[in-house]
């Protein structure tokens, strides 16, 4: 790693950071609403975004600093096992094509802002709604933290903040400044800020990847040399484990892990609150359907991006923290000015999803905890004020998480969030197609999945961690190593199905369904479909 500050790269980084900061604050004037004091406007951008804005917003939401830093870092550390992110993003789009338009329609018809709003309306259960909301908030926190880790990795490589002996406040001051700016424009502009900034973020990312995938292999002697050097490096024994460092292709023993992690991650991706927030901000169900067909373009980018992990090995990048491998590769291989562009792409790639995630978590707290249990008569203006304040608190929590955690295990905490959020799948996706599941059975299944998933993950050790050292463990009854989240999900579904039969047999009360079959195919122009509820009926049944 170079000594001192890379002044040219830092100047370019600051230029783009100032640019997106200005855009973030100006976004409050973009498509300005008549009534700004509602969650529809602040938290969903007025439900007005078309195909391309939604595409950039969802891309900025799903392909994050985690994508840029952690995926190639996983490949740098262990080899092709880190490619699990590529097949899961391929699997996810046909899956969401089947249920996202239905969720958009029923949410648009009833003014639902969160997945918990839908669950409460569908099953008539505030308890189940609360469980989904709490899970969403818990799963989102480490995801936001991972974005801040991405920013910190870039700052470290640029030499900003001093060395390890520097006082913690001085060392972390640049990250604190970035956090403060993010918090300010999110509070001011709501979802419009990341929607506008996403255009810059995605453009920079595509430029950087296009250049990297051509320029870096030329400098390293071509892909033949890159793969040869990577294969040689992976064949060396890791002294911490006594096993080879990794492999260019997963071995037979790792195939169950690879497949279950890819499938489980695909099922979980659109359970995250930020994915749903970006989805519900679109203006029609047709926008959602179009986006499920063009979002796979990002999967092509992701496959190319993952190759950077091999390039870092071939380039001789040596870092103690794998999260720094790709930023360090960029600094070593690119001219300083273009390294600054690449660092800006990573930094902005963290700001956009962090903003959306904090808004999504705040909406969950406001609608499904504050309004449902603390102040049922809250006005839309009060809801918006609370959501703005909670979005700040969520970011503070993520910041504390980052400053107090071991940076090398950031991805494991995000994977733990994936285990949790996957347990909301039966209530959300199941509820979109059938009301056969009993609300109490869904709650019991969720509890079993959460307890098993957390306990199993707690028992996984790694060379650097005694607990929460990974997300894979032996699957009970099969004996293969697989993704804990998918095992917990299977247990969740089994408990839900069995208890549903039992509860229906004893005629346990099922709650009131406020939705109708036609609500799930309604579009914005259909009679009776509303974009924003009047204050007197906001959040109530129809």
Secondary structure, DSSP 4 states (H G I P E B T S, - for coil): --SS--HHHHHHHHHHHHHHHHHHHHGGGTT--S--SSHHHHTTGGG-B-HHHHHHHHHHHHS-HIIIIIIHHHHHHHBGGGGHHHHHHHHHHHHHHHHHHHHHHHHHHHT--SHHHHHHHHH--HHHHHHHHHHHHHHHHHHHHHHHHHHHHHHHHTTTT--TTS-HHHHHHHHHHHHHHHHHHHHHHTHHHHHHHHHHHHHHHHHHHHHHHHHHHHHHT-HHHHHHHHHHHHHSEETTTTEES-BSS--GGGHHHHHHHHHHHHHHHTTSHHHHHHHHTBS-HHHHHHHHHHTHHHHHHHHHHHTHHHHHHHTT---SSGGGHHHHHHHHHS-HHHHHHHHHHHHHHHHHHHHHHHHHHHHHHIIIIIIIII-TT--HHHHHHHHHHHHHHHHHHHHHHHHHS-GGGHHHHHHHHHHHHGGGHHHHHHHHH---S-HHHHHHHHHHHHHHHHHHHHT--BTTBSSS--SEEEPTTT-SEEEHHHHHHHHHHHHHHHHHHHHHHTT---------GGGGG--TTSTT--SS--TTTTTS--
